Amino acid sequence: MKKLIIALTTLFLLAGSVFANGLENKNAIGMFIIGADQPVGGLQYEHRFSSLFSTKAGVFAFYNNKTYSDPYNINITVETDFTLYENNWKDKICSRLFAYGLVGYAGKMERTWEYGDPFGEKRTDTMHNNAVASAGFGFDFIFFDHLSVPVQFGFLGTFPDNPQVGFCGGIALRYTW
């Protein structure tokens, strides 16, 4: 059974590399994260409108009321990419250099506890709602015409609740078609 799975996987990768060019794929879906002081990430869908312009939409949601620190966390992002340079290496690996701009929303409930009160513990829940903006550059490496691994870096800021601006770095793992 293992040999059959290995053979089918090899056949799939070889067939994909014969019939497609990774730079011509119009859609991608997968996971992403942009790490900063307040990171954003989650599931991401990309649609390429042309070889120059693409748009990505990302979403992440978490809720667990039984946790002690952050029971609620959500972010929604929209990113626009502009291709600056692209290249196809030996029909197996493609890459493109792009500039990006990202906007979005990040919401988080912060839960704090106070102990030592004669009446027991006191819980305080504070909701933080922030706009997110980021800009920078990235490299999208496409292996075997379908496995996209973009790496990006730039600056990311959140505001108005506890405004912050700083360096960010991101990576994603997506399937393109």
Secondary structure, DSSP 8 states (H G I E B T S, - for coil): -HHHHHHHHHHHHHHHHHH--GGG--EEEEEEEEESSS-EEEEEEEEESSSSEEEEEEEEEEE-TT-SS--EEEEEEEEEEEEEEEEEETTTEEEEEEEEEEEEEEEEEEEEEEEEETTEEEEEEEEEEEEEEEEEEEEEEEETTTEEEEEEEEEEEEEESS-EEEEEEEEEEEEE-
